[in-house]
């Protein structure tokens, strides 16, 4: 029985290999052609901010509200070995860091 459990855990599925291949392609693209990678990803980011900024902001706010409600509910108490003091001190930090990144203006960036 124990051997079956260990053999099932050591096997990785198709999703893992596809995800690893996609990640490797993006990593190699960034290493081999950083200018091209930067231009494409900046274009995607600009499109998302221009066309979906409202959704991005709304989703972030809903997540923040959900995280606070979850943390204050009975599910936020946890069952780990960490003491209550460390748990109470760390979740607000995690909640604050999950917000959107600061927006930078293109006029402040200098291209060389």
Secondary structure by P-SEA (a helix, b strand, c coil): caaaaaaaaacccaaaaaaaaaaaaaaaaaaacaaaaaaaaaaaaaaaaaccaaaaaaaaaaaaaaaaaaaacccccccccccaaaaaacaaaaaaaccccbbbbccccccc
